[in-house]
Amino acid sequence: MDHNTQPITVDAEPYIARLRDQLAEAWGQTQAQLALAREEIAIRAARETDLNRRIADLETTIAELRGTSTRP
């Protein structure tokens, strides 16, 4: 059995360039997903704050109707 002892050479530059492009695209997609997630979190937090304010207002109204105000 005769083995080829010559090294196999390949021009790696096209592969490296393709990997670089894929990495840049994946990075961009990840950044877009993170920005979207941050925006969704901010919207949820604002809604939760609004709901908490509305609940507190309703509790105050109930207390006033019962004659025991919670406001100073």
C-alpha positions as CSV (number, residue, x, y, z in Angstrom):
1,M,0.0,0.0,0.0
2,D,1.5,3.2,-1.2
3,H,0.6,6.3,0.9
4,N,0.8,9.7,-0.5
5,T,3.2,11.7,1.7
6,Q,2.7,15.0,-0.1
7,P,0.7,17.5,2.0
8,I,-2.6,18.6,0.7
9,T,-2.9,22.3,0.5
10,V,-6.1,24.4,0.2
11,D,-6.6,28.1,-0.2
12,A,-8.4,28.8,3.0
13,E,-9.2,32.5,2.2
14,P,-12.5,31.9,0.5
15,Y,-13.6,29.7,3.4
16,I,-12.5,32.3,5.9
17,A,-14.3,35.0,4.0
18,R,-17.5,33.0,3.9
19,L,-17.3,32.3,7.7
20,R,-16.6,35.9,8.3
21,D,-19.7,36.9,6.4
22,Q,-21.8,34.3,8.2
23,L,-20.5,35.5,11.5
24,A,-21.3,39.1,10.7
25,E,-24.8,38.2,9.6
26,A,-25.4,36.1,12.7
27,W,-24.1,38.9,14.9
28,G,-26.4,41.4,13.2
29,Q,-29.4,39.1,13.7
30,T,-28.5,38.6,17.3
31,Q,-28.2,42.3,17.9
32,A,-31.6,42.9,16.3
33,Q,-33.2,40.2,18.4
34,L,-31.7,41.7,21.6
35,A,-33.0,45.2,20.6
36,L,-36.4,43.7,20.0
37,A,-36.4,41.9,23.4
38,R,-35.3,45.1,25.2
39,E,-38.2,47.0,23.5
40,E,-40.7,44.3,24.5
41,I,-39.4,44.4,28.1
42,A,-39.8,48.2,28.2
43,I,-43.3,48.0,26.9
44,R,-44.3,45.3,29.4
45,A,-42.8,47.3,32.3
46,A,-44.7,50.4,31.2
47,R,-47.9,48.3,31.0
48,E,-47.3,46.8,34.4
49,T,-46.6,50.3,35.9
50,D,-49.9,51.5,34.4
51,L,-51.8,48.5,35.7
52,N,-50.4,49.0,39.2
53,R,-51.4,52.7,39.1
54,R,-54.9,51.8,38.0
55,I,-55.2,49.1,40.7
56,A,-54.1,51.6,43.3
57,D,-56.6,54.1,42.1
58,L,-59.4,51.5,42.2
59,E,-58.4,50.5,45.7
60,T,-58.5,54.1,46.7
61,T,-61.9,54.6,45.2
62,I,-63.2,51.5,47.0
63,A,-61.8,52.7,50.3
64,E,-63.4,56.1,49.8
65,L,-66.7,54.5,49.0
66,R,-66.5,52.5,52.2
67,G,-65.6,55.7,54.1
68,T,-62.1,54.7,55.0
69,S,-59.8,56.7,52.7
70,T,-56.3,55.6,52.1
71,R,-55.2,59.0,50.9
72,P,-53.5,61.4,53.4
